[in-house]
């Protein structure tokens, strides 16, 4: 493990074990999207104890803690996500999930505890001049928690000049960070295509209108969007994750359902993919004498890090851990992030926090063997502390 640098905040280092225990407590009692009742109550209780003005129930189970110090006019927002995933944990840890079929497989328990560690320090030191808004968001995992908080007036009630977030990164060493200006993570759209035909006997397909054959052809045709419609220097992924049709070997069903995920790194490409997908679904269906209905659900937008806010975050990180430990991402991630909705409203920066390599911290997220690496917490919390103090200097 990389040795802590002098710019790590001593008060956070000295108290970090208490927040590791809080992280493990949250890990043992995971709550999935919009069910984070106990987690949000714990967050609200701690923030109130430290002197924050707390507003709960934003976006369902979201919490915002606000702390004003001095007469500074600048305002910063920091977001941490709180929700778990519907995955059965297989880590065997002493603090493993106590709820069957639910676990913190993405590290949101660590993100929450890391921001709480910084929150306590900032409330006690008050070494800044301005307004700090700590945003604890529910339902990041594909359920639209950020969008719901925004719809319920997040930035009207708690205006921010810049907003920041981080996510742990397995495979990146503890004490290291990664970021880039521009597209940092992909948009994510969930698409459901329902193909409707006319069922019949499997031995007499000429008397039916087979939606299965149309759906099979559609799967292959959709791949031509990336290979033939999107410029080679752009990025797009169309994955059909599910095909559902019929139950019997010798029965042609009335309908077939395709479930897809679409990822892009450019809003223009995202729009282009949607237009072509709808046309191909309609055209393919008509060519087989059936119909197709397309349901397009946007999950997240492209995560676009603003140039000025990213440069500021990079300088804070370089001063904290050294330039050699701050990696510039060569290209955007094709994973998605709900934080993108907030970045469309307020300029900001999304940063990756090293979770470790190998057996300790290297297991990929959304895996039943994953666990947030507690050794990374002091680096994340110190980043938040340094960022706030310098932004609201």
C-alpha positions, -999 to +999 in steps of 0.1 A: +000+000+000+012+035-007+022+054+024+000+083+034+013+117+024+017+147+046-012+164+029-036+138+043-056+155+071-043+143+105-076+147+122-092+124+097-064+098+100-067+098+137-105+091+137-107+069+106-112+036+125-146+048+138-158+054+102-144+020+091-167+005+118-196+027+105-189+015+069-190-022+080-222-016+099-238-002+068-224-031+048-240-056+071-274-040+067-278-032+030-308-014+016-315-012-022-328+019-041-354+040-024-354+016+006-324+033+024-345+042+055-320+030+082-290+043+062-305+078+057-316+079+093-280+071+105-266+098+081-291+124+093-285+116+130-248+120+126-249+152+106-273+168+131-250+158+160-221+177+142-241+208+137-254+205+101-288+218+091-303+185+079-331+180+053-344+145+048-368+128+025-355+145-007-360+121-036-376+096-013-348+087+011-322+113+002-305+135+028-288+169+025-266+183+052-258+220+049-232+239+069-226+276+065-194+292+078-185+328+076-199+352+050-184+336+019-208+335-011-194+304-028-213+271-025-200+236-031-219+203-032-205+168-026-225+137-034-223+102-020-246+074-030-262+050-004-280+021-021-270-015-023-277-041-050-300-072-053-271-096-052-264-125-027-231-118-009-204-145-010-175-128+008-177-147+041-167-116+059-176-111+096-196-081+086-212-097+055-248-088+046-274-100+071-301-097+044-304-125+019-303-114-017-290-079-009-254-066-006-232-036-010-215-049-041-206-014-055-190+003-025-217+028-017-213+019+019-177+031+016-188+063-003-213+071+025-188+065+053-160+084+035-182+115+032-193+112+068-156+111+079-150+143+060-182+158+073-172+154+109-138+169+103-152+199+084-178+206+111-152+206+138-125+225+120-147+250+101-117+260+082-136+274+052-158+304+043-190+297+024-217+271+021-211+233+021-239+210+009-234+173+015-258+153-007-265+117+003-283+102-027-306+072-028-311+048-057-281+053-079-282+018-093-305+024-123-335+037-104-331+074-110-323+087-075-304+117-087-330+128-112-357+124-085-337+146-061-334+172-088-371+171-097-379+177-060-358+209-060-324+198-049-305+227-065-332+252-059-332+245-022-294+240-020-278+260-048-243+249-057-216+266-078-199+233-083-207+197-074-183+167-069-185+130-064-162+100-063-164+062-069-141+035-058-120+018-085-109-018-081-076-025-098-063+010-090-039+011-061-049+026-028-038+062-025-042+067-062-069+087-081-081+088-117-100+116-136-103+134-168-120+164-183-149+158-206-167+124-210-157+104-179-185+077-180-211+066-205-248+073-208-270+043-200-304+037-216-326+007-210-346-004-241-374-029-243-386-040-277-419-059-278-425-078-311-461-088-316-473-113-342-498-141-343-492-174-326-498-208-340-487-244-342-450-250-346-457-275-374-476-249-394-457-216-393-472-204-426-505-200-407-489-178-380-469-145-379-438-156-360-424-129-336-394-151-326-379-151-361-384-114-364-368-108-330-338-130-339-332-110-371-336-078-351-308-088-327-284-091-356-296-060-374-292-038-343-255-045-343-251-028-376-259+006-359-224+006-342-206-009-372-223+011-400-240+042-386-216+055-358-183+071-368-153+048-361-138+074-337-170+075-315-180+049-290-213+031-286-224-003-273-257-021-279-262-052-259-292-075-260-293-090-225-325-109-227-349-125-252-382-138-238-407-156-260-429-186-256-429-216-232-434-247-254-413-265-280-440-267-306-459-234-301-453-202-320-460-175-294-479-143-300-450-120-288-413-118-281-396-093-259-360-080-263-343-062-234-312-041-242-287-017-227-273+011-248-241+030-238-225+060-255-200+087-246-215+115-267-250+129-263-252+133-301-243+097-306-268+087-280-296+105-300-283+089-332-284+054-318-320+059-306-332+071-340-316+042-358-327+016-333-364+027-336-362+026-374-345-008-375-370-023-350-400-009-371-385-020-404-374-054-394-408-061-378-427-050-410-405-072-432-417-102-412-453-092-411-453-083-374-452-051-353-427-037-328-431-014-299-400+004-285-398+016-249-367+038-244-359+046-207-329+069-200-311+057-169-282+081-169-266+107-191-230+110-202-209+120-172-192+151-184-165+166-162-163+204-165-128+216-175-123+242-148-137+220-119-116+191-131-084+211-132-092+223-097-098+187-084-066+176-101-045+202-084-060+194-050-052+157-055-017+163-069-009+184-038-023+157-016-008+125-030+017+136-056+013+140-094+025+105-101-005+091-082-031+111-101-039+092-133-055+108-164-081+085-178-072+078-215-109+075-224-143+075-208-156+045-189-185+026-205-200+021-170-227+046-162-233+069-132-264+086-119-243+116-110-245+126-146-279+142-140-264+165-114-236+175-138-261+185-163-274+211-138-242+222-121-206+220-134-184+196-115-161+166-115-164+129-109-132+112-096-122+075-092-106+065-059-082+036-059-097+005-041-066-017-044-052-044-066-051-082-062-069-100-035-073-069-013-097-045-031-092-058-066-125-077-070-147-060-096-179-042-085-213-058-089-197-091-079-208-113-050-172-114-038-167-076-038-159-055-007-150-018-004-114-015+008-114+004+041-078+015+036-090+038+008-113+057+031-087+080+046-076+091+011-112+098+000-121+117+031-089+137+030-096+146-006-131+159+004-116+179+033-089+195+012-113+201-017-138+220+005-112+240+024-096+252-008-128+258-028-143+278+000-110+294+011 
